[in-house]
Amino acid sequence: MTPDAVTESQTPAPAKTAEQLWKENYPAGLKWDAEIPVTNLVQMFKDSVAKYGDRPCLNFFGKQWTYKQVDEMSDRFAKSLQDQGIGKGNHVGLCLPDLPFHVIAYYGALKAGATLVNINPLYAPLEMAHIIKDSTCDVMVTFNNRQLQDKLDKLTNDETGLKKTIVCDIADVLPPKKKYGLAVLTSAKKAFGPLLPLIAKLPGDVKVKKDADGKVLPLKGFAKFKRSLLDFGKSDTFKVVEDDKHIAFSTMMKSKGPVAPVEISPDDIAVLQFTGGTTGVPKACMLTHANLTANIAQSEMWFSGGKDEKSDKQKKMLAILPFFHVFAMTVQENLALKLGAELVMRPIPDVNKAVRVIDKHKADMFAAVPSMYESILKAKVPKVNLLCRIFNKVSHPLTKTKTEYDLSSVDLWLTGGAATPETLEAAWKKRTGKAFTKGYGLSETSPLAVAIPLGRDIVGSIGLPVPGTQVRVTSIAKAPDISDEVLGLGENGEICIKGPQVMKGYWKHDDETAKVMDKDGYFHTGDTGYIDPKTGCIYITGRMKDMINRQGMKVFPLKVENAMLLHPAISEVCVVGVPDPKVDEEVKAHIVLKEGAKATPEELKKFLLERLAPYEVPHLWKFRDSLPKTNIGKPDKKALKSEDKAELEAKAAAPAPAPKP
């Protein structure tokens, strides 16, 4: 046989495509190329009401509403909106924490034919004004929180276009005991109010002061006592008074008559979901009914593991992530209602209380960002008085330690919104015996696009594309351009997504849409990563806008953070780039050490040089008590960069030291 003669059996097999790998590694019973059903959200909810009408739908501190009751209340809300001239073509803002009002108003506004605008109640006035004006929001649904209402009242004007607010009274959804407690507390605060001017004159400086890290310094001694008295005297809630700019939710619940029929197409915009994107200026993703119902169907397929469950047992979803966030809207609020589950809500994302609620209500599903899971592992048990310990030791939930809470009822521990450290994955599996089901996506993808298959433990990866979703990796282009050069498996580049859940575009920003959507219909995520050539699993290596350019070398903060979190002394870390005239950008690590742990920059450098290239190792270090967080618990890189910028400016403005004689 001549040297160039090669038999068929000796010919190397052609490399598998990503699609072939996904099909091979997909969960049994699921198909990657499955057809994804789409409808509109109103029809989806009506289908659930028809199936599960008498089941509990919402649970707020023990007070329950059935699917039929929520359907009827959302009908009355829709009818009242229509009576006020709000319908198709109008935009209704939801500026609420996780309250039953949110679900009722959400589906009520959609039934009226309106488009929803999710708005974070914690937004600063200027940012909220921009969102109201940009989204052409006509009406805002909020609740009777004094600080929030004061902010919205100033924004209800011709300049923003906001015409009125619908005010929900939180007392209306509280169970009797809590409603009575709130009434007593409100009365006490009202009676205490006249004393505030006298208390303010007492000695003690109660002004907010911060340390060099921007952390608020705690008050001590009498000043702390004085602050508590002043805070107690301020009433957080108010009685709703109606006028031409305010209408009570309770008034809307008195509406009678059928909702006027509205033709809702799957292609109609259901939600305007604001995102900062790469520019930092909030812009709205146009999420259609088709986008959202497709993503709910994809989530249902994925989180069932391909099993067609016929059990009569009702599932329970504990919701602590705020519904105005796209992850919470889809995988908590909407998925729960699609499944006929009971949605157990808490308005504040308190992880200490979350474990008690799971223990008490035996929740099946729970979603949180990684930092919240870290907090659950470190949760401190609230103190209880001696009488509780003596007389209520067996039944009182507060007497349990964090390891005594029964979390075994949860079948699905969902996480997303940020990278999950390998150390957290290991610690969580040790605590619960179950692995996370990690999901990846963005506001532009409704959000779920990629996820870990149920029950599989794939450390470091974000998983496989959910059904009906295509992922490819392109070369990294210089902003604002996008590349159409598709890279091979294993090559690092920009992750791009195509599927029925990908947004219609950015509201009123065609120029911004063109910067992220290519000619083949792929959305360019701005995240970097690669597709594993053996398994088809997708790995994230960083965020393009966070990438640090150090003397022409690309440093991805996520890679550095993951390496640093392997050090036994580090609890949290956030890596950012700092402007430097010599190297363009220097790598800086903001570090929170574990309680009682110690580490020096020299020790950490030695540790990291075994895991990273020298140019990736931080040259600047800042040890701190805590990291600033966003409203959903993610490390706030923007705040850290602003802090670092202010430090550089202060240093540059400082007078040069006098020369030595």
C-alpha positions as CSV (number, residue, x, y, z in Angstrom):
1,M,0.0,0.0,0.0
2,T,1.4,3.4,-1.0
3,P,1.9,6.0,1.8
4,D,-0.9,8.1,0.5
5,A,-3.4,5.3,0.2
6,V,-5.8,5.5,3.2
7,T,-8.5,3.1,3.7
8,E,-12.0,4.3,4.6
9,S,-11.7,2.9,8.2
10,Q,-8.5,5.0,8.7
11,T,-10.2,8.3,7.6
12,P,-10.7,10.5,10.7
13,A,-14.3,11.1,11.5
14,P,-15.5,14.6,10.7
15,A,-15.8,16.9,13.7
16,K,-19.3,17.1,15.1
17,T,-21.3,20.3,14.8
18,A,-22.7,22.1,17.8
19,E,-26.2,21.0,16.8
20,Q,-25.1,17.3,16.7
21,L,-23.6,17.6,20.2
22,W,-26.7,19.3,21.6
23,K,-28.9,16.5,20.3
24,E,-26.6,13.8,21.7
25,N,-26.4,15.4,25.1
26,Y,-29.9,16.6,25.5
27,P,-32.0,15.3,28.4
28,A,-34.1,12.2,27.7
29,G,-37.6,13.1,26.5
30,L,-36.5,16.6,25.3
31,K,-35.7,17.6,21.7
32,W,-33.4,20.6,21.0
33,D,-35.2,21.3,17.8
34,A,-38.7,20.9,19.3
35,E,-41.4,23.2,18.0
36,I,-42.2,25.9,20.5
37,P,-45.8,26.8,20.9
38,V,-46.6,30.5,21.1
39,T,-49.8,32.3,22.1
40,N,-50.6,35.4,24.0
41,L,-50.2,35.8,27.8
42,V,-53.9,36.4,28.3
43,Q,-54.9,33.2,26.7
44,M,-52.1,31.4,28.6
45,F,-53.6,32.6,31.9
46,K,-57.2,31.8,30.9
47,D,-56.0,28.2,30.1
48,S,-54.6,27.9,33.6
49,V,-57.8,29.3,35.1
50,A,-59.8,26.7,33.2
51,K,-57.6,23.9,34.5
52,Y,-56.9,25.1,38.0
53,G,-59.7,27.5,38.9
54,D,-60.2,26.4,42.5
55,R,-56.5,26.0,43.3
56,P,-54.7,28.6,45.4
57,C,-53.0,31.0,43.0
58,L,-51.4,33.7,45.2
59,N,-50.3,33.4,48.8
60,F,-49.2,36.6,50.7
61,F,-48.3,36.0,54.3
62,G,-50.9,33.2,54.5
63,K,-53.7,35.0,52.7
64,Q,-54.7,33.2,49.6
65,W,-56.5,33.9,46.3
66,T,-57.7,31.1,43.9
67,Y,-57.1,31.2,40.2
68,K,-60.7,32.1,39.7
69,Q,-60.5,35.0,42.1
70,V,-57.4,36.4,40.5
71,D,-59.0,36.0,37.1
72,E,-62.1,37.9,38.3
73,M,-60.0,40.7,39.9
74,S,-57.9,41.1,36.8
75,D,-61.1,41.4,34.8
76,R,-62.4,44.2,37.0
77,F,-59.0,45.9,36.7
78,A,-59.1,45.6,32.9
79,K,-62.7,46.9,32.8
80,S,-61.8,49.9,34.9
81,L,-58.8,50.7,32.7
82,Q,-61.0,50.5,29.6
83,D,-63.6,52.8,31.3
84,Q,-60.7,55.3,31.8
85,G,-59.8,55.1,28.1
86,I,-56.8,52.9,28.6
87,G,-56.5,50.0,26.1
88,K,-54.6,49.0,23.0
89,G,-51.8,51.4,22.2
90,N,-51.5,52.6,25.9
91,H,-48.7,51.8,28.2
92,V,-49.3,50.9,31.9
93,G,-46.3,51.0,34.3
94,L,-45.9,48.6,37.2
95,C,-43.9,50.2,39.9
96,L,-44.4,47.6,42.7
97,P,-42.5,45.1,44.8
98,D,-43.8,41.5,44.9
99,L,-47.4,42.1,46.0
100,P,-50.6,40.3,44.8
101,F,-51.5,43.7,43.1
102,H,-48.6,43.1,40.7
103,V,-50.1,39.8,39.3
104,I,-53.7,41.3,39.2
105,A,-52.6,44.5,37.4
106,Y,-50.2,42.6,35.1
107,Y,-52.9,40.4,33.6
108,G,-55.6,43.0,34.0
109,A,-53.6,45.5,31.9
110,L,-52.9,42.9,29.2
111,K,-56.6,41.9,29.1
112,A,-57.4,45.6,28.4
113,G,-55.0,45.3,25.5
114,A,-52.3,47.6,27.0
115,T,-48.6,47.2,27.0
116,L,-46.8,46.9,30.4
117,V,-43.7,48.8,31.5
118,N,-41.7,47.2,34.3
119,I,-40.2,49.9,36.6
120,N,-38.0,49.5,39.6
121,P,-39.5,51.4,42.6
122,L,-35.9,52.2,43.8
123,Y,-34.9,54.1,40.7
124,A,-33.7,57.6,41.3
125,P,-36.1,60.4,40.2
126,L,-34.1,61.3,37.1
127,E,-33.8,57.7,35.9
128,M,-37.5,57.1,36.6
129,A,-38.4,60.3,34.7
130,H,-36.4,59.1,31.7
131,I,-38.1,55.7,31.7
132,I,-41.6,57.1,32.0
133,K,-41.0,59.6,29.2
134,D,-39.1,57.2,26.9
135,S,-41.8,54.5,27.3
136,T,-44.7,56.9,26.9
137,C,-46.2,55.5,30.1
138,D,-49.8,56.7,30.5
139,V,-50.7,55.3,33.9
140,M,-48.6,54.0,36.8
141,V,-49.6,51.2,39.3
142,T,-47.9,51.7,42.6
143,F,-48.7,51.2,46.3
144,N,-49.2,53.5,49.3
145,N,-45.5,54.0,50.2
146,R,-45.0,57.7,51.1
147,Q,-41.5,58.0,49.6
148,L,-42.4,56.3,46.4
149,Q,-45.6,58.3,45.9
150,D,-43.9,61.6,46.6
151,K,-41.4,60.7,43.8
152,L,-44.2,59.7,41.4
153,D,-46.3,62.8,42.2
154,K,-43.5,65.0,41.0
155,L,-43.3,63.0,37.8
156,T,-47.0,63.1,37.0
157,N,-47.0,66.0,34.5
158,D,-47.0,67.0,30.9
159,E,-43.3,66.8,30.5
160,T,-43.1,63.1,31.3
161,G,-46.6,62.3,29.9
162,L,-47.6,60.4,33.0
163,K,-51.3,61.2,33.6
164,K,-52.2,59.4,36.8
165,T,-51.2,56.8,39.4
166,I,-53.3,53.8,40.5
167,V,-52.5,53.4,44.2
168,C,-52.8,50.1,46.0
169,D,-53.3,50.0,49.8
170,I,-51.1,47.2,51.2
171,A,-53.5,46.7,54.0
172,D,-56.0,45.3,51.5
173,V,-53.9,42.2,50.8
174,L,-52.7,41.5,54.4
175,P,-54.3,38.7,56.5
176,P,-56.4,39.9,59.4
177,K,-53.7,39.7,62.1
178,K,-51.1,41.5,60.0
179,K,-53.6,44.1,58.9
180,Y,-54.5,44.8,62.5
181,G,-50.8,45.0,63.4
182,L,-50.2,47.5,60.6
183,A,-53.2,49.6,61.8
184,V,-51.8,49.7,65.4
185,L,-48.3,50.6,64.2
186,T,-49.7,53.4,61.9
187,S,-51.7,54.9,64.7
188,A,-48.7,54.8,67.1
189,K,-46.6,56.5,64.5
190,K,-49.3,59.2,64.0
191,A,-49.5,59.8,67.7
192,F,-45.8,60.0,68.0
193,G,-45.4,62.5,65.1
194,P,-45.9,65.7,67.1
195,L,-42.9,64.8,69.2
196,L,-40.5,64.7,66.3
197,P,-39.5,68.4,66.4
198,L,-38.6,68.1,70.1
199,I,-36.6,64.8,69.5
200,A,-34.7,66.5,66.7
201,K,-33.4,69.1,69.1
202,L,-31.9,66.5,71.5
203,P,-28.1,66.1,71.5
204,G,-26.5,63.6,69.1
205,D,-25.5,63.8,65.5
206,V,-27.7,61.5,63.4
207,K,-26.5,62.5,60.0
208,V,-25.5,59.7,57.6
209,K,-21.7,59.3,57.4
210,K,-19.7,57.0,55.2
211,D,-16.2,55.5,55.4
212,A,-13.6,55.5,52.6
213,D,-15.3,52.5,51.0
214,G,-18.7,54.3,50.9
215,K,-20.1,52.1,53.6
216,V,-22.6,53.8,55.9
217,L,-21.1,54.1,59.4
218,P,-23.3,52.8,62.2
219,L,-24.5,55.3,64.8
220,K,-23.5,54.7,68.4
221,G,-24.8,55.5,71.9
222,F,-27.6,58.1,72.3
223,A,-27.3,59.1,68.6
224,K,-28.4,55.6,67.6
225,F,-31.4,55.8,70.1
226,K,-32.3,59.3,68.7
227,R,-32.2,58.0,65.1
228,S,-34.6,55.1,66.0
229,L,-37.1,57.5,67.6
230,L,-37.0,59.8,64.5
231,D,-37.5,56.8,62.2
232,F,-40.3,55.4,64.2
233,G,-42.1,58.7,64.0
234,K,-42.2,58.7,60.2
235,S,-45.1,57.0,58.7
236,D,-44.2,54.8,55.7
237,T,-47.7,54.4,54.4
238,F,-50.6,56.8,53.8
239,K,-54.3,56.6,53.2
240,V,-55.2,56.8,49.5
241,V,-57.0,60.0,48.6
242,E,-58.5,60.1,45.1
243,D,-58.4,63.1,42.7
244,D,-57.8,63.6,39.0
245,K,-54.3,62.2,39.3
246,H,-54.9,59.4,41.8
247,I,-57.3,56.5,41.7
248,A,-57.4,53.7,44.4
249,F,-57.0,50.1,43.3
250,S,-60.0,49.3,45.6
251,T,-62.2,51.6,43.5
252,M,-61.2,49.8,40.4
253,M,-62.2,46.5,42.0
254,K,-65.8,47.8,42.1
255,S,-66.0,47.9,38.3
256,K,-68.8,45.9,36.8
257,G,-69.6,44.5,33.4
258,P,-67.6,42.5,30.9
259,V,-64.2,43.4,29.5
260,A,-64.6,44.7,26.0
261,P,-63.1,42.1,23.6
262,V,-59.6,43.0,22.4
263,E,-57.8,41.2,19.6
264,I,-54.3,40.4,20.9
265,S,-51.7,39.0,18.4
266,P,-48.7,37.0,19.5
267,D,-46.6,39.7,17.8
268,D,-48.1,42.5,19.9
269,I,-45.7,44.0,22.4
270,A,-46.6,42.7,25.9
271,V,-43.8,44.2,28.0
272,L,-41.3,47.0,27.7
273,Q,-38.4,45.7,29.8
274,F,-35.7,48.3,30.4
275,T,-32.1,47.4,30.4
276,G,-28.9,49.4,30.7
277,G,-27.1,47.6,27.9
278,T,-23.6,48.7,26.8
279,T,-24.3,52.5,26.8
280,G,-25.5,52.7,30.4
281,V,-28.6,54.7,29.3
282,P,-31.8,52.6,29.9
283,K,-33.6,51.5,26.8
284,A,-36.6,49.2,26.5
285,C,-36.6,45.7,25.0
286,M,-39.8,45.1,23.1
287,L,-40.9,41.7,24.4
288,T,-43.9,40.4,22.5
289,H,-46.5,38.0,23.7
290,A,-44.9,35.4,21.4
291,N,-41.4,36.1,23.0
292,L,-42.7,35.6,26.6
293,T,-45.1,32.7,26.0
294,A,-42.4,30.9,24.0
295,N,-39.9,31.4,26.9
296,I,-42.4,30.2,29.4
297,A,-43.0,27.1,27.3
298,Q,-39.2,26.6,27.0
299,S,-38.8,26.9,30.7
300,E,-41.6,24.5,31.4
301,M,-40.1,21.9,29.1
302,W,-36.6,22.4,30.5
303,F,-37.4,22.4,34.2
304,S,-39.6,19.4,33.9
305,G,-36.6,17.5,32.6
306,G,-38.7,16.3,29.7
307,K,-41.2,14.5,31.9
308,D,-44.9,14.9,31.4
309,E,-46.0,15.2,35.0
310,K,-49.5,14.0,35.7
311,S,-49.4,14.4,39.5
312,D,-52.4,16.2,41.2
313,K,-50.0,17.6,43.8
314,Q,-49.8,21.4,43.3
315,K,-46.4,22.9,43.1
316,K,-45.4,26.0,45.1
317,M,-43.0,28.7,43.9
318,L,-41.5,31.0,46.5
319,A,-40.9,34.4,45.0
320,I,-38.5,36.8,46.6
321,L,-36.8,38.2,43.5
322,P,-38.6,41.4,42.4
323,F,-41.1,40.9,39.5
324,F,-39.9,44.0,37.7
325,H,-36.7,42.0,36.9
326,V,-37.1,39.9,33.7
327,F,-35.8,36.7,35.3
328,A,-38.3,36.9,38.1
329,M,-41.2,37.9,35.8
330,T,-40.7,34.8,33.6
331,V,-39.4,32.1,35.9
332,Q,-41.4,33.1,39.1
333,E,-44.5,35.0,38.2
334,N,-45.5,33.7,34.7
335,L,-44.1,30.2,34.9
336,A,-45.8,29.6,38.2
337,L,-49.2,30.6,36.8
338,K,-48.6,28.5,33.6
339,L,-47.9,25.4,35.8
340,G,-50.9,26.1,38.0
341,A,-48.6,26.5,41.0
342,E,-49.2,28.5,44.2
343,L,-47.1,31.6,44.1
344,V,-45.9,32.4,47.6
345,M,-44.8,36.0,47.6
346,R,-42.6,38.1,49.9
347,P,-42.1,41.8,49.1
348,I,-38.6,42.0,50.4
349,P,-35.8,39.7,49.3
350,D,-34.8,38.7,52.8
351,V,-32.9,35.3,52.6
352,N,-33.1,34.8,56.4
353,K,-36.9,34.7,56.1
354,A,-36.8,32.8,52.8
355,V,-35.5,29.6,54.5
356,R,-38.2,29.8,57.1
357,V,-40.9,30.3,54.4
358,I,-39.5,27.2,52.5
359,D,-39.6,25.2,55.7
360,K,-43.1,26.3,56.6
361,H,-44.8,26.2,53.2
362,K,-42.8,23.3,51.7
363,A,-42.0,25.2,48.5
364,D,-41.0,23.1,45.4
365,M,-39.3,25.8,43.4
366,F,-37.1,28.7,44.4
367,A,-35.1,31.2,42.3
368,A,-32.3,33.6,43.4
369,V,-29.1,35.2,42.2
370,P,-25.9,33.6,43.4
371,S,-25.2,36.2,46.1
372,M,-28.5,35.3,47.7
373,Y,-27.6,31.7,47.9
374,E,-24.3,32.8,49.5
375,S,-26.2,34.7,52.0
376,I,-28.5,31.7,52.8
377,L,-25.4,29.6,53.6
378,K,-24.2,32.4,55.9
379,A,-27.6,33.3,57.3
380,K,-27.7,34.3,60.9
381,V,-30.7,33.1,62.9
382,P,-32.7,35.9,64.3
383,K,-32.6,36.2,68.1
384,V,-35.8,35.1,70.0
385,N,-36.6,35.9,73.6
386,L,-36.2,33.4,76.5
387,L,-40.0,32.7,76.8
388,C,-40.2,31.7,73.2
389,R,-37.3,29.3,73.7
390,I,-38.9,27.8,76.8
391,F,-42.5,27.5,75.7
392,N,-42.2,27.2,72.0
393,K,-39.0,25.3,71.4
394,V,-40.5,22.6,69.3
395,S,-42.8,24.7,67.0
396,H,-41.4,28.2,66.9
397,P,-39.5,28.5,63.6
398,L,-37.2,31.2,64.9
399,T,-35.5,28.8,67.3
400,K,-34.0,26.7,64.5
401,T,-30.5,27.1,63.4
402,K,-29.8,27.7,59.7
403,T,-28.9,24.0,59.2
404,E,-32.1,22.8,60.9
405,Y,-34.4,24.4,58.4
406,D,-35.9,21.7,56.2
407,L,-35.1,22.6,52.6
408,S,-35.7,19.1,51.2
409,S,-39.1,20.0,49.7
410,V,-37.4,22.1,47.0
411,D,-36.9,20.1,43.8
412,L,-35.7,23.0,41.7
413,W,-33.0,25.5,42.9
414,L,-32.9,28.0,40.1
415,T,-30.1,30.6,39.8
416,G,-29.1,33.1,37.2
417,G,-28.4,36.8,36.7
418,A,-24.7,36.5,37.5
419,A,-21.9,34.0,37.3
420,T,-22.1,31.1,39.9
421,P,-18.7,30.5,41.6
422,E,-17.6,26.9,41.7
423,T,-17.1,27.1,45.5
424,L,-20.8,28.1,45.9
425,E,-21.9,25.2,43.7
426,A,-20.0,22.8,45.9
427,A,-21.2,24.3,49.2
428,W,-24.8,24.3,48.1
429,K,-24.7,20.7,47.0
430,K,-23.2,19.8,50.3
431,R,-25.9,21.7,52.2
432,T,-29.0,20.5,50.2
433,G,-27.8,17.4,48.3
434,K,-28.9,19.0,45.1
435,A,-27.2,20.9,42.3
436,F,-28.3,24.3,41.0
437,T,-30.2,24.5,37.8
438,K,-28.4,27.5,36.3
439,G,-30.0,29.6,33.6
440,Y,-28.4,32.1,31.3
441,G,-30.1,34.9,29.4
442,L,-30.7,38.6,29.2
443,S,-33.6,41.0,29.1
444,E,-33.4,40.8,25.3
445,T,-34.0,37.0,25.4
446,S,-37.0,37.1,27.8
447,P,-34.6,35.9,29.5
448,L,-33.9,32.1,29.4
449,A,-31.7,31.0,26.5
450,V,-29.2,28.4,28.0
451,A,-29.5,26.2,31.0
452,I,-28.0,23.3,32.9
453,P,-30.1,20.1,32.3
454,L,-32.1,19.2,35.4
455,G,-30.2,17.0,37.8
456,R,-26.8,17.3,36.0
457,D,-23.9,18.9,37.8
458,I,-21.8,20.7,35.1
459,V,-19.4,22.9,37.1
460,G,-18.4,26.1,35.4
461,S,-20.7,25.8,32.4
462,I,-24.1,27.6,31.8
463,G,-25.3,24.4,30.0
464,L,-27.0,23.8,26.7
465,P,-29.4,25.9,24.6
466,V,-33.0,25.4,25.7
467,P,-35.4,23.9,23.0
468,G,-35.7,26.0,19.9
469,T,-32.7,28.1,20.6
470,Q,-29.5,28.4,18.5
471,V,-26.2,29.6,19.8
472,R,-23.1,30.5,17.9
473,V,-19.8,32.3,18.7
474,T,-18.5,35.1,16.5
475,S,-15.2,36.9,16.5
476,I,-15.1,40.0,18.7
477,A,-15.6,43.2,16.8
478,K,-14.7,46.7,17.9
479,A,-17.8,48.5,19.2
480,P,-20.2,49.6,17.8
481,D,-19.7,47.0,15.0
482,I,-20.7,43.4,15.3
483,S,-19.0,40.5,13.5
484,D,-20.5,37.9,11.3
485,E,-17.4,35.7,11.4
486,V,-18.5,32.5,13.0
487,L,-15.8,30.8,15.1
488,G,-15.2,27.1,15.5
489,L,-16.0,25.0,18.6
490,G,-13.7,25.7,21.4
491,E,-12.8,29.2,20.2
492,N,-13.5,32.2,22.4
493,G,-15.6,35.0,21.0
494,E,-18.9,36.7,21.4
495,I,-21.9,34.5,22.2
496,C,-24.9,35.1,19.9
497,I,-28.4,33.8,20.3
498,K,-31.3,33.1,18.0
499,G,-34.8,31.8,19.0
500,P,-38.5,32.6,19.5
501,Q,-37.7,34.3,22.8
502,V,-35.4,37.0,21.3
503,M,-36.8,40.5,21.5
504,K,-38.5,42.4,18.6
505,G,-35.9,45.2,19.2
506,Y,-35.3,48.3,21.3
507,W,-38.3,50.6,21.7
508,K,-37.7,53.8,19.6
509,H,-34.0,52.9,19.2
510,D,-33.6,51.3,15.8
511,D,-30.0,52.4,15.8
512,E,-29.3,50.5,19.0
513,T,-31.1,47.5,17.7
514,A,-28.8,47.4,14.6
515,K,-25.8,47.3,16.9
516,V,-26.9,43.9,18.5
517,M,-29.0,42.1,15.8
518,D,-27.2,40.7,12.8
519,K,-28.6,39.9,9.3
520,D,-29.1,36.2,10.3
521,G,-31.4,37.1,13.2
522,Y,-28.8,36.4,15.9
523,F,-28.7,38.7,19.0
524,H,-25.2,39.6,20.0
525,T,-25.1,39.3,23.8
526,G,-21.9,41.2,24.6
527,D,-20.8,38.2,26.6
528,T,-17.7,36.2,25.6
529,G,-17.4,32.5,25.8
530,Y,-17.0,29.3,23.8
531,I,-18.8,26.0,22.9
532,D,-17.1,22.9,24.3
533,P,-16.1,20.7,21.3
534,K,-16.8,17.5,23.2
535,T,-20.1,18.1,24.9
536,G,-21.6,21.2,23.2
537,C,-21.9,22.9,26.6
538,I,-21.5,26.6,26.7
539,Y,-19.0,28.4,28.9
540,I,-18.9,32.2,29.7
541,T,-15.5,33.8,30.0
542,G,-16.5,37.4,30.5
543,R,-18.5,40.5,29.5
544,M,-17.1,42.5,26.6
545,K,-17.9,45.8,28.2
546,D,-16.1,44.7,31.4
547,M,-13.1,43.4,29.5
548,I,-9.9,45.1,30.7
549,N,-7.3,46.1,28.1
550,R,-3.9,45.9,29.8
551,Q,-1.2,46.9,27.4
552,G,-3.1,45.3,24.5
553,M,-3.8,42.1,26.4
554,K,-7.4,41.2,27.1
555,V,-8.3,40.4,30.7
556,F,-11.7,39.1,31.5
557,P,-12.8,39.9,35.1
558,L,-15.0,36.8,35.4
559,K,-12.0,34.5,34.8
560,V,-9.9,36.4,37.4
561,E,-12.8,36.4,39.9
562,N,-13.4,32.6,39.5
563,A,-9.7,32.0,40.2
564,M,-9.7,34.2,43.2
565,L,-12.8,32.6,44.7
566,L,-10.8,29.3,44.9
567,H,-8.7,30.9,47.6
568,P,-9.9,29.7,51.0
569,A,-9.8,33.2,52.6
570,I,-11.9,35.0,50.0
571,S,-15.7,35.4,50.5
572,E,-16.5,37.8,47.6
573,V,-14.5,39.6,44.9
574,C,-15.2,42.0,42.1
575,V,-12.5,42.8,39.5
576,V,-12.6,46.0,37.5
577,G,-10.4,48.0,35.2
578,V,-8.8,51.3,36.4
579,P,-7.4,53.8,34.0
580,D,-3.6,53.9,34.0
581,P,-1.4,56.1,31.8
582,K,1.3,53.4,31.6
583,V,-0.7,50.3,30.8
584,D,-4.1,51.8,29.6
585,E,-6.0,49.9,32.2
586,E,-4.8,48.2,35.4
587,V,-6.5,45.2,37.0
588,K,-8.0,46.0,40.4
589,A,-9.6,43.5,42.8
590,H,-12.1,44.6,45.4
591,I,-12.0,41.8,48.1
592,V,-14.2,40.7,51.0
593,L,-12.5,38.2,53.2
594,K,-14.3,35.5,55.1
595,E,-14.9,36.2,58.8
596,G,-11.7,35.8,60.7
597,A,-9.7,35.1,57.6
598,K,-6.5,37.0,56.6
599,A,-4.7,37.4,53.3
600,T,-2.1,39.8,51.8
601,P,-1.7,40.9,48.2
602,E,1.6,39.0,48.1
603,E,-0.1,35.8,49.2
604,L,-2.8,36.2,46.7
605,K,-0.4,37.0,43.8
606,K,1.5,33.8,44.5
607,F,-1.8,31.9,44.6
608,L,-3.0,33.4,41.3
609,L,0.2,33.0,39.4
610,E,-0.4,29.3,39.5
611,R,-3.8,29.8,37.8
612,L,-3.6,32.9,35.6
613,A,-1.2,34.5,33.2
614,P,0.9,37.2,34.9
615,Y,-0.9,40.1,33.0
616,E,-4.3,38.8,34.4
617,V,-3.2,38.9,38.1
618,P,-4.5,42.1,39.8
619,H,-1.9,44.8,40.5
620,L,-4.2,46.9,42.6
621,W,-6.0,45.5,45.7
622,K,-8.7,46.8,48.0
623,F,-9.8,44.8,51.0
624,R,-13.3,45.9,52.2
625,D,-16.1,44.8,54.6
626,S,-18.7,44.4,51.8
627,L,-19.3,45.0,48.1
628,P,-22.0,47.4,46.8
629,K,-24.9,45.4,45.4
630,T,-27.6,46.1,42.9
631,N,-31.3,45.9,43.9
632,I,-31.3,42.1,43.1
633,G,-28.1,41.4,45.0
634,K,-25.5,41.4,42.1
635,P,-22.1,43.0,42.8
636,D,-22.4,46.6,41.5
637,K,-19.4,47.1,39.1
638,K,-20.7,50.5,38.1
639,A,-20.6,51.7,41.7
640,L,-17.1,50.4,42.1
641,K,-15.9,52.0,38.9
642,S,-17.4,55.3,40.0
643,E,-15.7,54.9,43.4
644,D,-12.3,54.2,41.8
645,K,-12.7,57.1,39.4
646,A,-13.4,59.5,42.3
647,E,-10.3,58.2,44.2
648,L,-8.2,58.8,41.1
649,E,-9.6,62.3,40.6
650,A,-9.0,63.1,44.3
651,K,-5.5,61.9,44.1
652,A,-4.8,63.9,41.0
653,A,-6.2,67.1,42.6
654,A,-4.2,66.6,45.8
655,P,-1.2,69.0,46.0
656,A,2.2,67.4,45.3
657,P,4.3,66.7,48.4
658,A,6.9,69.4,49.1
659,P,10.4,68.4,48.0
660,K,12.8,67.2,50.7
661,P,15.4,69.8,51.7
